[in-house]
Amino acid sequence: MAYTLANLQDDIRNYTEVDDGVLTTGILNTIIKNSENKIYREADSDDNRFYATSNLAAGSRYVTIPSDLRFIRYVQLTDAAGDQTFLEKKDTSYMATFYDTPGTASGIPKYYANWDANYWVVAPTPNSTNLITLAYTKQPDSITASPGSTQGTYTSNKYQDLLLYACLVEAYGYLKGPVDMLQYYAQAYQKAMQSYAIEQQGRRRRDEYQDGVIRTPLKSPSP
């Protein structure tokens, strides 16, 4: 069964045998959001991959980071001739060494780096308005906010066990519940996370034609 916010809240209260007088809506929403963030940090999901395009400004090497960005995966640049190249990621110290006069337009950028929480930077400083494509992992939608609260999210609709176990670990920690129950759900969460990561970072990124069908070796006794 796919989870909506109400269904998930009910299951957390039912599993912990605590009513809404203790696990209020506000507390449960915090527990759920903490659990979602834990899942998103521990495994990369195809659902969180996003792409944004913009034009570099001539004479400016700073590019505004999208508000929902968690981290950059790669940057692709298209020059005036339509040729596409990938920028190499470097440290900001390298950028300063490579190009020490950032206020002067110099050429087509070759490198990029994280600058701070609001900007990333390219070098050399662009001399034209080249098109760039930013591939990044975005902040996922939360089931605690609309439209996820009624429609569910990618995780709550497809990986209900993972989300529930993550929430129960947080809930038992908050309630200072029995240690054995906390350990049980922590282990259940780890097993669900392992299978989730194998699917997201393994099976979904394979191609049977190129990689072959996944096979499990079988032990066969000698005749």
N, C-alpha and C positions, 0 to 999 in steps of 0.2 A: 504494500500500500504506500503510495506517495504521501509525503508529509505536507500538510499545511502548518502554519504556526500553531493553530489551536490544537491540532492532533498531536503535534510534537510536545507541546506543553502538557497535554493530558497524559501522554505516555511517561514523561519524566516524573510527574506526580504519582502516577500509578506504580511505576517501578520502585520508586523510593518510599511509597506508602506515606506520603506527606501531602497535606491539602494546601489550598491556595492561601491559607492563613500564614503559612511558613514560607512556602515557595511562591511568593507573589509574582504577578506578571512582570514587574520591573526586575526582580531578581532573576527570574527565568530568562528574560531577554538578554541580560548580561551574561548568564551562563551559556546561552546558545551562541551569542556573538563571540565569546572567548573560544568556544569549541570550534566554530567555523574558522576562525583565524588560525587555530592550532592545525587544523586539517590543511588549510591553504599553505601554511609555511612548511609542512612536512612533505608534501608531494605536489609536483607540478601537474596541473590539469589542463587538458586541451580547451576546456570551456573558458578558461581565463586568458587565452591568447587573443590579442587584439592588435589592430593595425591603424595607424594614423598617418596622414600625409599633410605636408605643409611646404612652404617655400622658404629657403634661407634668405635672409636679408643681406644684401651686399654691404660689406663693411662691418657686419656684426657677427661675432662668432658664438653668441649665446642663443640657445633655443629653449623655449619654455617647456617644462615637463607637463604632460597631461595630468589633470587632477586625480585621475584614477590609477595612475601608474604605480606598480610595485617594483618592477625592475625592467631594464631594457634587454631585449634578446639580440637584436641586431639593427643596424641602420643601413639603408640602401639609398644611394644618391643617383639621380638621373640628370645628366648634363644637357647642354643645349642641343647636342647632336642626337640625343635620345639614348646614349649609351648608359648602361647601368653598372655601377660598381658598389661594393660593400666597403664601408668605412671600418678601419681597424680600431679596436678599443684600446685606449692607453690610460695611464695615470695622468692626473693634472700636472704633476711635476714634469713629465715627459713633454706635455704640450707646451709648457713654458720654455723648455730647452729647444724644442723643435721650431717654435715661432715666438720670438720674444718681443714682437711689436704688434700686439693684438688689435690695436686701433686702426691699422692700415690694411685695406683690402689687398690680398695677395694672390689668390688663385682658387683652384677647385679643392675643397677639403679632402683630406685623406684619412684623418683620425677623428675620433670623438672620445669624450670622457665625461664621467659624472662630475658636475661642478659643485652643486649643493642640493638642498631639498627642492629647489624651485627651477633650477636650470641645468642643462648639460651643455657642453661646449665642443666646438669643432675647430680643427686646425688643418691647413692655414685658414685665416679669416677669408670667407668667401668673397669673390669679386663679382658674383652675379647671383641672380635669384634661382638657384638650382632647386629642383624638386627633391624632397627627401621623403622616404617612407620609414616610419619608425615602427618596428615590431616589438611589442612589449607584453608583459603579463600584467593584467589589470586587477584592481581590487574587485573581487566578486560581489555580486548582489547578496544581501543577507535576507534570510527568511523572516527576520524580525521587521523588515521594512516592505512597503508596497513596491512592486506587485508580488514579491515573493511570499508575503504573509498569507495570501489567498491562493496563489498559483503554484507555490513551491519554488524551489531553486533547482539547479542542476544536481547538486549534492542530495537535497532532500527527496528529489523525484527518482533518482537512480541508485543512490547509495544510502538508503535509510538506516541500515544497521550501523554504518560508520558514524553517521551524525548522531544517532541515538547513544551509542556507546561513548562517544566523546563527551556528550552532554551529561551522561550518568557519572563519568569520572569527575567532571567539574562539580556536579550536584552533590555527590557523596563527600567530596572534599569540603564543600561549603557547609554541609550538614554535620561534618565531623562524624560521619556514619561508621558502621563496623568496618574494621580494617580488611577483613576477608572479602567483603562485598566490593570495597574499593579496589582491591587487588584483582578480583575476578573481572570487573569491568575494564580495568586497565589492560589486562591481558586480552580480553575480547576486543578492545579497541586496537591494540597492536596487531592482532591477526587480521582484523578488517582493514586496517591501514596498509598492511603488507599486500593483501590481494588487490586493494585499490591502486597502490603504486605500481604493481606489476601490470595491471591493465592499462593505466594511464600512461606510464612511462615505458612500457614494454610492448604489449600486444597492439595497442592502438597506433604504434609507430613502426610496425612491421608491415611488410608486404609479402604475401605468399609467393608471388612470382619471383621477387628478388631474393627474399630471405628464406623461402621454403616454409612448409607447414611445420608448426611446433610439434615436436615428437618427444614422448617420454620414454626413456630407455627402460626396457623390461628385462628382468633377470630370467634367464632361461637355463635350467640345469642341463648339463651335458648328458646325452643319451647313454 
